[in-house]
Amino acid sequence: MTATALAGTGVTSSNPVHANLTAPLLVQHALSRGEGRLSADGAFIAITGVHTGRSVQDKFVVDDAEVTNEIWWGKVNKKMEPAKFQGLAAKVRGWLGARPILFTQDLYAGADPAHRIRVRLVTTNAWHAMFARNMFIRPPAEDLASFTPDFTILHAPEYEADPAVDGCRTSTCIALSFAQKTILIAGTSYAGEIKKSIFTVMNWLLPAKGVLPMHCSANVGKTGDVALFFGLSGTGKTTLSSDPERSLIGDDEHGWSDAGVFNFEGGCYAKVIKLSREAEPQIWDASHRFGAVLENVVADEHGRLDLDDNRYTENTRSCYPIEFIPNVTITGKAGLPKNVVMLTADAFGVLPPISKLSPAQAMYHFLSGYTARVAGTEKGMGKEPQATFSTCFGAPFLPRHPEVYGKMLSELIAKHGADCWLVNTGWTGGAYGTGQRMSIQHTRALLRAALDGSLAKVEFVQDPFFGLMIPKSVPGIPANVLNPRDSWADKAAYDATAKNLVSLFEQNFESFAGAVDESVKKVAIKTAA
């Protein structure tokens, strides 16, 4: 069994290897090994130590001759020499093989059989195996009997790389070789590295097959209308796609082919800091039951969760199988998108709660990938909001040049006639610290009007700063909410803040202006002449 479980990984071991254990057995091992504890509701709680988020500066792509000309080299994809990777991989394999116990999981990424890959994870911790089992698609038993991995993840969270020898920056290293079809994760226990490494792989493989990989959530209405929700962390992708009136396809990663939309994953990875049972009952319920894995969530001595406590990090997470959401599309597949929604949490408070985008504007905002982070969400931030631009709403996971994905989205929108919207889930009535967070009830009401087609029929006015088309009135939504300038008591302060954000958009556009056509340049946000 050991040889079969490790086949194709390069790891050899004479010690026990537990392959494809179910959740109860994984929890049993995790508890007996002291990897964490249970909440009062039965969820498994793990504390990840110094790494409570992705180690973005420690991610490398191997500069293999077969792929070097197609990789988007730079800050996102930093080069690692093939020889360095081979040396580090040999050491990681040897280290894993010497562990007293290993856990493996064989899983699919991609709900569409035409575009899925087979993934084998080798890890030292039962809870990491359970995370992967929750996160990816679990093959039926008959498929496991003849499972051969397309990609292997060698997960060594306690192993420390040597920067002087291994070609990495610190003792933490996430290295991906497309040629070797191997991912090394060393020196970090943050489980999100497992999830996002495979997303990077899908972002590499699918464009060559004419499929757009997307960092977005997706759901489908009763009439079969599919909606996509793009957005960076904290903008509401998971919250807004988990709508009781629609069926969830997935909360984070999808592909768009000519046949429709399909989920890459079999689970959800929700941010749960300050999670409210009233506002987000589905995520709340999924996180308070056996089978969920909670990262860096605080519980008292009786296991009662305190989701407001950020002592470890603001980036507290809940990972659970997608079937924990009651109204879910179990197949992970649906038809072609009717609506494309781009989410931003504008902490400057100057963007409207919803606006309709032309196809050219949709490509512009897709390539911009704007949101604004606020103090407390990341270490080292000051009191003022900071604009963040992450191209395609997922720059850290794009191995190819952004224009590859932007062009594909533009062509798919044009081909299938999807309506596009920009939704601000951030602040209104003022910037962070002065205004208030956009009402989730208002956001849901506006989204439902967009998705059922009624919002497209109302009268729109153009915003003078950003060129966005804003609805003049929507039943149940105060008029001063729809137009952000009207929600500010100090109009001069609004104008100054809006002009500042315009300049930030303008500066960011310079990074991709040369790769877009004239229609996108024409709608780019810019300072008035």
KELUMSE-246592 format. One line per 4 residues: number of its first residue (from 1); their letters; for each residue x, y, z of C-alpha. Coordinates in nm, 2 decimals. Each point is the difference from the previous one (the first is absolute). Example, Ala and Ser with C-alpha at 12.3 -4.5 7.8 and 13.67 -1.06 7.14 Angstrom:
BEGIN
1	AS	1.23/-0.45/0.78 | 0.14/0.34/-0.07 .
This chain:
BEGIN
1	MTAT	0.00/0.00/0.00 | 0.29/0.24/0.08 | 0.15/-0.04/-0.35 | -0.34/0.06/-0.17 .
5	ALAG	-0.08/0.30/0.22 | 0.33/0.16/-0.09 | 0.02/-0.10/-0.36 | 0.10/0.28/-0.23 .
9	TGVT	0.12/0.23/0.29 | 0.36/-0.11/0.02 | -0.04/-0.06/0.37 | 0.09/-0.33/0.15 .
13	SSNP	-0.08/-0.10/0.36 | 0.00/-0.31/0.22 | -0.22/0.17/0.25 | -0.38/0.01/0.00 .
17	VHAN	-0.17/0.19/-0.28 | -0.37/0.07/0.04 | -0.17/0.04/-0.34 | -0.33/0.16/-0.06 .
21	LTAP	-0.13/-0.02/0.35 | -0.35/0.14/0.06 | -0.07/0.30/0.22 | -0.07/-0.19/0.32 .
25	LLVQ	0.32/-0.19/-0.02 | 0.20/0.31/-0.09 | -0.14/0.18/0.30 | 0.08/-0.29/0.22 .
29	HALS	0.36/0.01/-0.11 | 0.02/0.37/0.02 | -0.12/0.00/0.36 | 0.22/-0.29/0.11 .
33	RGEG	0.30/0.18/-0.15 | -0.08/0.33/0.17 | -0.05/0.19/-0.33 | -0.29/0.20/0.14 .
37	RLSA	-0.33/-0.03/0.18 | -0.37/-0.02/-0.06 | -0.25/0.28/0.04 | -0.31/-0.05/0.21 .
41	DGAF	-0.18/-0.07/-0.33 | 0.25/-0.25/-0.12 | 0.20/0.20/-0.25 | 0.38/-0.05/0.01 .
45	IAIT	0.21/0.30/0.10 | 0.36/0.04/-0.11 | 0.24/0.28/0.08 | 0.25/0.05/-0.28 .
49	GVHT	0.27/0.19/0.20 | 0.20/0.28/-0.15 | -0.15/-0.04/-0.35 | -0.37/0.10/0.01 .
53	GRSV	-0.02/0.08/-0.37 | 0.17/-0.07/-0.32 | 0.38/0.06/-0.02 | -0.02/0.19/-0.33 .
57	QDKF	0.37/0.10/0.01 | 0.10/-0.37/0.03 | -0.18/-0.13/-0.30 | 0.21/-0.11/-0.30 .
61	VVDD	-0.05/-0.14/-0.34 | 0.27/-0.22/-0.15 | 0.16/0.15/-0.31 | -0.04/-0.32/-0.21 .
65	AEVT	0.10/0.03/-0.36 | -0.34/-0.12/-0.12 | -0.20/0.28/0.16 | 0.24/0.29/0.05 .
69	NEIW	-0.12/0.21/-0.29 | -0.36/-0.02/0.11 | 0.03/0.09/0.37 | -0.09/0.34/0.13 .
73	WGKV	0.34/0.05/0.18 | 0.03/0.27/0.26 | -0.12/0.06/0.36 | -0.28/-0.26/-0.03 .
77	NKKM	0.20/-0.28/-0.17 | 0.36/0.00/0.13 | 0.24/-0.22/-0.18 | 0.16/-0.31/0.16 .
81	EPAK	0.27/-0.18/-0.18 | -0.09/-0.36/-0.10 | 0.31/-0.14/0.18 | -0.09/0.18/0.32 .
85	FQGL	-0.35/-0.14/-0.02 | 0.13/-0.35/-0.06 | 0.23/0.03/0.30 | -0.27/0.13/0.23 .
89	AAKV	-0.25/-0.26/-0.12 | 0.24/-0.28/0.07 | 0.05/0.13/0.36 | -0.38/0.05/0.06 .
93	RGWL	-0.07/-0.36/-0.13 | 0.27/-0.14/0.23 | -0.14/0.20/0.29 | -0.35/-0.12/-0.07 .
97	GARP	0.11/-0.36/-0.04 | 0.16/0.01/0.35 | -0.31/0.12/0.18 | -0.16/-0.25/0.23 .
101	ILFT	-0.33/0.04/-0.17 | -0.13/0.15/-0.33 | -0.35/0.08/-0.13 | -0.09/0.00/-0.37 .
105	QDLY	-0.32/0.11/-0.18 | -0.08/-0.06/-0.36 | -0.23/0.27/-0.13 | -0.14/0.17/-0.31 .
109	AGAD	0.02/0.37/-0.09 | -0.27/0.09/-0.25 | -0.36/-0.12/0.00 | -0.01/-0.03/-0.38 .
113	PAHR	0.16/-0.34/-0.09 | 0.13/0.16/-0.33 | 0.21/0.25/0.19 | 0.09/-0.16/0.34 .
117	IRVR	0.33/-0.10/0.14 | 0.09/-0.27/0.24 | 0.19/0.12/0.31 | 0.19/-0.21/0.26 .
121	LVTT	0.09/0.17/0.33 | 0.27/-0.14/0.23 | 0.00/0.17/0.35 | 0.11/-0.06/0.35 .
125	NAWH	-0.32/0.12/0.17 | -0.34/-0.15/0.01 | -0.17/0.34/0.01 | 0.17/0.11/-0.32 .
129	AMFA	-0.12/-0.31/-0.17 | -0.35/0.07/0.13 | 0.03/0.36/-0.13 | 0.09/-0.13/-0.35 .
133	RNMF	-0.28/-0.26/0.02 | -0.25/0.28/0.08 | 0.14/0.24/-0.25 | 0.03/-0.21/-0.32 .
137	IRPP	-0.23/-0.25/-0.17 | -0.01/-0.35/0.15 | 0.01/-0.27/-0.26 | -0.23/-0.30/0.02 .
141	AEDL	0.15/-0.32/0.15 | 0.03/-0.17/-0.34 | 0.22/0.29/-0.13 | 0.23/-0.02/0.29 .
145	ASFT	0.09/-0.36/-0.08 | 0.19/0.11/-0.31 | 0.08/0.36/0.09 | 0.32/0.14/-0.17 .
149	PDFT	0.08/0.36/0.09 | 0.05/0.27/-0.26 | 0.15/0.23/0.27 | 0.15/-0.07/0.34 .
153	ILHA	0.02/0.22/0.30 | 0.28/-0.08/0.24 | -0.11/0.17/0.32 | 0.26/0.04/0.27 .
157	PEYE	-0.12/0.27/0.23 | 0.27/-0.07/0.27 | 0.29/-0.02/-0.25 | 0.23/0.31/-0.02 .
161	ADPA	0.17/0.08/-0.33 | 0.35/0.14/-0.01 | -0.01/0.33/-0.20 | 0.38/-0.01/-0.05 .
165	VDGC	-0.03/-0.34/-0.17 | -0.35/-0.04/-0.13 | -0.05/0.32/-0.20 | -0.28/0.13/0.21 .
169	RTST	-0.04/0.31/0.22 | -0.06/-0.14/0.35 | -0.06/-0.34/0.16 | -0.35/0.01/-0.14 .
173	CIAL	-0.03/-0.10/-0.37 | -0.29/-0.07/-0.23 | 0.14/-0.12/-0.33 | -0.19/-0.11/-0.31 .
177	SFAQ	0.15/-0.19/-0.30 | -0.23/-0.03/-0.30 | 0.24/-0.23/-0.17 | 0.05/-0.23/0.30 .
181	KTIL	-0.38/0.04/0.09 | 0.11/0.03/0.36 | -0.07/0.26/0.27 | 0.21/0.03/0.31 .
185	IAGT	-0.14/0.17/0.31 | 0.25/0.04/0.28 | 0.02/0.20/0.32 | -0.36/0.11/0.03 .
189	SYAG	-0.31/-0.16/0.16 | -0.25/0.24/-0.16 | -0.23/-0.23/-0.20 | -0.09/0.26/-0.26 .
193	EIKK	0.33/-0.07/-0.17 | -0.13/-0.35/-0.10 | -0.32/0.14/-0.15 | 0.17/0.29/-0.19 .
197	SIFT	0.28/-0.20/-0.14 | -0.25/-0.21/-0.19 | -0.19/0.31/-0.11 | 0.33/0.12/-0.15 .
201	VMNW	0.03/-0.33/-0.19 | -0.35/0.03/-0.14 | 0.08/0.36/-0.10 | 0.29/-0.14/-0.20 .
205	LLPA	-0.17/-0.30/-0.16 | -0.34/0.12/-0.10 | 0.06/0.30/-0.23 | 0.18/-0.23/-0.24 .
209	KGVL	-0.32/-0.20/-0.02 | -0.21/0.31/-0.07 | -0.14/0.01/0.36 | 0.01/0.31/0.21 .
213	PMHC	0.11/-0.07/0.36 | -0.15/0.25/0.24 | 0.05/0.11/0.36 | -0.38/0.04/0.06 .
217	SANV	-0.30/-0.15/0.18 | -0.30/-0.11/-0.20 | -0.36/-0.09/0.05 | -0.31/-0.08/-0.21 .
221	GKTG	-0.36/0.11/0.03 | -0.31/-0.21/-0.03 | -0.03/0.08/-0.37 | 0.36/-0.12/-0.07 .
225	DVAL	0.15/0.35/-0.01 | 0.36/-0.01/0.11 | 0.18/0.29/0.18 | 0.37/0.04/0.05 .
229	FFGL	0.14/0.20/0.29 | 0.36/0.13/-0.03 | 0.17/0.16/0.29 | 0.31/0.01/0.23 .
233	SGTG	-0.01/-0.14/0.35 | -0.24/0.19/0.22 | -0.22/0.13/-0.28 | -0.29/-0.25/0.05 .
237	KTTL	0.05/-0.27/-0.26 | -0.09/-0.28/0.24 | -0.27/0.20/0.19 | -0.19/0.12/-0.31 .
241	SSDP	0.02/-0.32/-0.19 | -0.15/-0.19/0.30 | -0.34/0.13/-0.07 | -0.30/-0.19/0.13 .
245	ERSL	-0.20/0.08/-0.31 | 0.27/-0.14/-0.24 | 0.20/-0.32/-0.02 | 0.37/0.02/0.07 .
249	IGDD	0.24/-0.14/-0.26 | 0.31/0.09/0.18 | 0.15/0.28/0.22 | 0.34/0.08/-0.15 .
253	EHGW	0.14/-0.17/-0.31 | -0.17/-0.08/-0.33 | 0.05/-0.07/-0.37 | -0.20/0.15/-0.29 .
257	SDAG	-0.01/-0.21/-0.31 | -0.24/0.01/-0.30 | -0.20/-0.27/0.18 | -0.05/0.21/0.32 .
261	VFNF	0.15/0.06/0.34 | 0.15/-0.26/0.23 | 0.15/0.01/0.35 | 0.36/-0.10/0.05 .
265	EGGC	-0.07/-0.10/0.36 | -0.22/-0.21/0.22 | 0.00/0.23/0.30 | 0.00/0.35/0.13 .
269	YAKV	0.27/0.21/0.18 | -0.19/0.28/0.16 | 0.15/0.29/0.20 | -0.18/0.00/0.33 .
273	IKLS	0.13/0.29/0.20 | -0.31/0.18/0.15 | -0.23/-0.25/-0.17 | -0.36/0.07/0.08 .
277	REAE	-0.26/-0.28/0.03 | -0.27/0.25/-0.10 | 0.18/0.13/-0.31 | 0.16/-0.32/-0.12 .
281	PQIW	-0.19/-0.29/0.14 | 0.12/-0.26/-0.25 | 0.37/0.06/0.06 | -0.07/0.02/0.38 .
285	DASH	-0.18/-0.34/0.00 | 0.27/-0.16/-0.22 | 0.27/0.12/0.24 | -0.17/-0.13/0.31 .
289	RFGA	-0.01/-0.38/-0.07 | 0.22/-0.30/-0.01 | 0.20/-0.02/-0.33 | 0.09/0.37/-0.02 .
293	VLEN	0.36/0.10/0.05 | 0.06/0.34/0.17 | 0.33/0.18/-0.03 | 0.11/0.24/0.27 .
297	VVAD	-0.35/0.04/0.15 | -0.02/0.06/0.37 | -0.20/-0.22/0.23 | -0.05/0.01/0.38 .
301	EHGR	0.08/-0.29/0.23 | -0.33/-0.16/-0.08 | 0.06/0.02/-0.38 | -0.25/0.29/-0.05 .
305	LDLD	0.12/0.21/-0.30 | 0.07/0.37/0.02 | 0.00/0.11/-0.36 | 0.06/0.36/0.10 .
309	DNRY	0.34/-0.08/0.16 | 0.29/0.08/-0.24 | 0.28/-0.08/0.24 | 0.17/-0.23/-0.25 .
313	TENT	-0.10/0.18/-0.32 | -0.28/0.18/-0.18 | 0.03/-0.27/-0.26 | -0.20/-0.27/0.20 .
317	RSCY	-0.13/-0.27/-0.23 | -0.26/-0.28/-0.02 | 0.05/-0.28/-0.25 | -0.30/-0.23/-0.06 .
321	PIEF	-0.13/-0.23/-0.27 | -0.23/0.18/-0.24 | -0.29/-0.23/0.09 | -0.01/0.17/0.34 .
325	IPNV	-0.18/0.28/-0.18 | -0.36/-0.10/-0.03 | -0.08/0.13/-0.35 | 0.30/-0.10/-0.20 .
329	TITG	0.05/-0.14/-0.35 | 0.16/-0.33/0.09 | 0.13/-0.06/-0.35 | 0.20/0.32/0.02 .
333	KAGL	-0.11/0.08/-0.36 | -0.25/0.23/-0.16 | -0.07/0.19/-0.32 | 0.14/0.32/-0.15 .
337	PKNV	0.01/0.31/0.22 | -0.27/0.26/-0.05 | 0.15/0.25/0.25 | 0.36/0.08/0.09 .
341	VMLT	0.04/0.19/0.33 | 0.32/0.17/0.10 | 0.03/0.07/0.37 | 0.20/0.26/0.18 .
345	ADAF	0.01/0.10/0.36 | 0.07/0.37/-0.05 | 0.12/0.13/0.33 | 0.03/0.35/-0.14 .
349	GVLP	-0.38/0.00/-0.03 | -0.03/0.17/-0.34 | -0.11/-0.29/-0.23 | -0.38/-0.06/-0.04 .
353	PISK	-0.15/-0.31/0.15 | -0.08/-0.13/-0.35 | 0.07/0.12/-0.36 | -0.05/-0.16/-0.34 .
357	LSPA	0.31/-0.06/-0.21 | 0.05/-0.01/-0.37 | 0.20/-0.29/-0.14 | 0.30/0.23/-0.03 .
361	QAMY	-0.04/0.13/0.36 | -0.03/-0.36/0.12 | 0.34/-0.09/-0.15 | 0.15/0.32/0.14 .
365	HFLS	-0.13/-0.08/0.36 | 0.10/-0.37/-0.04 | 0.36/0.10/-0.08 | -0.01/0.27/0.27 .
369	GYTA	-0.12/-0.24/0.28 | -0.06/0.29/0.24 | -0.08/-0.01/0.37 | 0.11/0.21/0.30 .
373	RVAG	0.13/-0.16/0.32 | -0.04/0.16/0.34 | 0.21/0.00/0.32 | -0.01/-0.32/0.19 .
377	TEKG	-0.04/-0.24/-0.29 | 0.37/-0.02/-0.08 | 0.32/0.06/0.21 | 0.18/0.32/-0.06 .
381	MGKE	-0.29/0.20/-0.12 | -0.07/0.35/0.13 | -0.33/0.16/0.09 | -0.09/0.11/-0.35 .
385	PQAT	-0.15/-0.23/-0.27 | 0.24/-0.14/-0.25 | -0.10/-0.07/-0.36 | 0.08/-0.34/-0.13 .
389	FSTC	0.01/-0.10/-0.37 | 0.02/-0.37/-0.07 | -0.03/-0.07/-0.37 | -0.28/-0.24/-0.10 .
393	FGAP	-0.09/0.00/0.37 | 0.26/-0.26/0.06 | 0.35/0.12/-0.10 | 0.19/-0.23/0.25 .
397	FLPR	-0.14/-0.30/-0.18 | 0.06/0.09/-0.36 | 0.29/-0.18/-0.16 | -0.08/0.15/-0.35 .
401	HPEV	-0.01/0.36/-0.10 | -0.32/0.18/0.12 | -0.10/0.10/-0.35 | -0.05/-0.37/-0.08 .
405	YGKM	-0.28/-0.02/0.25 | -0.13/0.34/-0.07 | -0.04/-0.07/-0.37 | -0.17/-0.33/0.07 .
409	LSEL	-0.25/0.16/0.24 | -0.08/0.28/-0.26 | -0.06/-0.26/-0.27 | -0.22/-0.22/0.21 .
413	IAKH	-0.21/0.30/0.12 | -0.05/0.12/-0.36 | -0.07/-0.36/-0.13 | -0.26/-0.08/0.26 .
417	GADC	-0.15/0.34/0.07 | 0.05/0.02/0.38 | -0.10/0.31/0.19 | 0.28/0.15/0.22 .
421	WLVN	-0.02/0.18/0.33 | 0.24/0.17/0.24 | -0.12/-0.03/0.36 | 0.15/0.18/0.30 .
425	TGWT	-0.03/-0.19/0.33 | 0.22/0.26/0.18 | -0.08/0.33/0.15 | -0.27/0.27/-0.05 .
429	GGAY	-0.06/0.34/0.14 | 0.37/0.05/0.05 | 0.33/-0.19/0.00 | 0.09/-0.26/0.25 .
433	GTGQ	0.00/0.16/0.34 | -0.27/0.26/-0.10 | -0.26/-0.18/-0.20 | -0.16/-0.34/0.06 .
437	RMSI	0.03/-0.34/-0.17 | -0.25/-0.06/-0.28 | -0.31/-0.17/0.12 | 0.01/-0.37/-0.11 .
441	QHTR	-0.38/0.01/-0.03 | 0.04/0.29/-0.25 | 0.27/-0.19/-0.19 | -0.21/-0.32/-0.02 .
445	ALLR	-0.31/0.20/-0.11 | 0.20/0.17/-0.28 | 0.16/-0.32/-0.11 | -0.33/-0.18/-0.02 .
449	AALD	-0.14/0.28/-0.21 | 0.31/-0.03/-0.23 | -0.02/-0.38/-0.02 | -0.38/-0.02/-0.07 .
453	GSLA	0.04/0.26/-0.28 | -0.21/0.28/0.15 | 0.29/0.23/0.08 | 0.11/0.00/-0.37 .
457	KVEF	-0.33/0.17/-0.09 | 0.02/0.30/0.24 | 0.14/0.35/-0.09 | 0.37/0.05/0.05 .
461	VQDP	0.22/0.31/0.05 | 0.37/0.02/-0.06 | 0.24/0.07/0.29 | 0.23/0.29/-0.09 .
465	FFGL	0.31/-0.14/0.16 | 0.01/-0.37/-0.09 | -0.23/0.00/-0.31 | -0.22/-0.26/0.17 .
469	MIPK	-0.37/-0.04/-0.09 | -0.20/0.03/0.33 | -0.37/-0.08/0.03 | -0.21/0.30/0.09 .
473	SVPG	-0.24/-0.19/0.22 | -0.06/-0.35/0.12 | -0.30/-0.10/0.21 | 0.09/-0.04/0.37 .
477	IPAN	0.34/0.17/-0.04 | 0.04/0.36/0.12 | 0.10/0.23/-0.28 | 0.30/0.15/0.19 .
481	VLNP	0.14/-0.35/0.03 | 0.00/-0.06/-0.38 | 0.20/0.31/-0.07 | 0.30/0.00/0.24 .
485	RDSW	0.06/0.38/-0.02 | -0.36/0.05/0.14 | 0.09/-0.21/0.30 | 0.28/0.22/0.11 .
489	ADKA	-0.07/0.30/0.22 | 0.32/0.17/-0.11 | -0.03/0.02/-0.39 | 0.34/0.16/-0.03 .
493	AYDA	0.16/-0.28/0.19 | -0.17/-0.25/-0.23 | 0.13/0.18/-0.31 | 0.35/0.00/0.13 .
497	TAKN	-0.01/-0.36/0.10 | -0.15/-0.11/-0.33 | 0.27/0.20/-0.19 | 0.27/-0.18/0.20 .
501	LVSL	-0.14/-0.34/-0.08 | -0.03/0.10/-0.37 | 0.38/0.08/0.00 | 0.07/-0.34/0.16 .
505	FEQN	-0.20/-0.18/-0.28 | 0.18/0.21/-0.25 | 0.34/-0.10/0.13 | -0.09/-0.37/0.01 .
509	FESF	-0.13/0.01/-0.36 | 0.35/0.07/-0.12 | 0.10/-0.35/0.09 | -0.23/-0.16/-0.26 .
513	AGAV	-0.09/0.29/-0.24 | 0.23/-0.13/-0.27 | -0.18/-0.34/-0.01 | -0.36/0.11/-0.05 .
517	DESV	-0.19/0.13/-0.30 | -0.13/0.35/-0.06 | -0.35/-0.08/0.14 | 0.15/-0.07/0.34 .
521	KKVA	0.23/0.30/-0.01 | -0.30/0.22/-0.08 | -0.19/-0.10/0.32 | 0.31/0.00/0.23 .
525	IKTA	-0.05/0.21/0.31 | 0.21/0.31/-0.03 | 0.03/0.35/0.13 | -0.22/0.25/-0.17 .
529	A	0.18/0.22/-0.25 .
